[in-house]
């Protein structure tokens, strides 16, 4: 579909974030910008929140004869010198074309593709820092799992990033444990990308041009609208000097032999799967802790997937597809992984086994980190309560009621019986 | 929907088979025939392949003062006296209304509902023994997992039972480990039941009457036809003295607080899920054995579910629905359970860990029992080869090629890449 060599410019890729998942995704795309030199500039800028880091003595990069190892160094300097993120992804060699950059502004300068991979608490501030400084026709991909719940409703991170920067933002999510992807252990992921088509030279990503050629209602808006929101960012068309960001070309940016990518249109579905599975993983952990076996755990996952679908269709109806949850890595596969050994699963299981409140297990086990499942469960419940829809989501509601001590894990089958069977 | 008390007769239920799953299902339905006395006769006949059994000394039913414990007894006598299947489901108290019966003929006499739960090798002979001796309007439900592959093609057990006895036969399958269901640990299952409607008094099970009121092409035939078969059993309508076997009433026969049932129409889908997941479980075991982690395992399951859907739609096209595989217990949940700890998964994993052929692991681990996944993989492959469709099922084909030593588990990502991504 792509006519090679026909474009005057190449895409420039920037990764915003450099934790273990951010660095891993930077590695993936940097391998691909080299491999697909017809589409992408080789160099990948990666924004690093600068900090002074001392290389641990156990690290393979530790060298007692080098100044790098004997006194604290800026993390960007270590990454660019050692080709390793010694703090957040130790032991994984990084491609030479990744450039750790302490300035977020210079990271995004001239980039046509912005990949967001940050902890939740840094998103707003980071967007603030680059607002008006990104190319107006840049396109984003959010790798951030979770949803933002406020009094106004639920917003996806892809939506809020897109809204804040006035650009289109897709999403990447899947059954991906960062450290395993970094070690090139095989996995799959899902990339959702479906900007409105605004240029006859750049048909819709799937190849079939849409009817309207200059619409300003993005997927962001149609879903936001559903939830009573009004913002309608005006999207700027990608100039025709650049290769189109078709599904085919987006796949070339993310797909590796060890990281299989499937492209879909459903940004909301991809984002929701990554957020809501954490709620389900708590229930899976509880029934496992009760010793109810794999049957019960699989039943929780199945019911959980069905409630994800219902939630998506009810509150993000325009774009959400059942298959995103039932057939893609971001749905069923991520659910399976999270209910097999993720931290939400493990802490919930331990809370039953040790007969302790989950908050206590969280403190003991997570070394100051927080469970996403518990906060998402409460946020989702508050949202459902406001909408008067609690009863239609018996599993999500059961998780909330168990967390607040109103019900016990043993009650799950009863709580689900009337609604799901 | 059921008008209580309006029917002169009640349904009589027989269970054919008394292994651990057969006895467990007999327990489930015997609890329900008592609870729904308006629809069902309380007594449940259970056919037991008679054998002389000595109660093991470790059994809680062992009583040195009783003749039952000191010399071998007919298994039916032990079951009916002790209310326990000491050989195949020890330690689980059985309802008093189960009657173990050594005569298959007398077991099925006057039964309107026949539940088949036998090892594969007994099905043909058992059907032979009762052919012409079941009520012509009896309805069957097969709980037997697997498919029969012969030179003529693939046949479901529900189909072959229906064909042999000239009755309609549905299917029950789900993420159900017999011993866990027997102990009343919560799980879900799927019952597929969709006989052609033949009587205005008895509309189609879902409540919406079909157009034709006396068709003789059952689901069995439409699918068999697809595979070049010709048999068209003439179905006899259920007499109007009996309560209709609606989805609502079938659910009352199987649903328990610890065993949640969902009814669907798709008999082929329900049956195929239970057979094909064993092939996928081998691949899941291999990647787990390679240490590729939960991401890779979840990817195998996801691809496996998608190949099940494709297989069903390609070869059983009239009746198979995607959702049966992606949304029901018999599909996604059974896949998860089988790829978490089933014997196919375990032996495949051990074969990688111990670097031994899977046949050797099978001999060492299974005490003479056989893996279903390996034989199903070969049978399915032979079928696909005949149809010229191997390349369209890269995972099923990969499993076969790895089993015969043509490829290695490490090749799975490559073998899947071109087709699934």
Interface residues (C-beta under 8 A of the other chain):
Chain A: X175 X176 X177 X180 X181 X185 X186 X187 X188 X255 X257 X258 X260 X261 X262 X287 X291 X292 X293 X294 X295 X296 X297 X298 X299 X301 X302 X303 X305 X306 X323 X326 X327 X328 X329 X332 X333 X334 X336 X337 X340 X341 X412 X413 X414 X416 X417 X420 X421
Chain B: X175 X176 X177 X180 X181 X185 X186 X187 X188 X255 X257 X258 X260 X261 X262 X287 X291 X292 X293 X294 X295 X296 X297 X298 X299 X301 X302 X303 X305 X306 X323 X326 X327 X328 X329 X332 X333 X334 X336 X337 X340 X341 X412 X413 X414 X416 X417 X420 X421
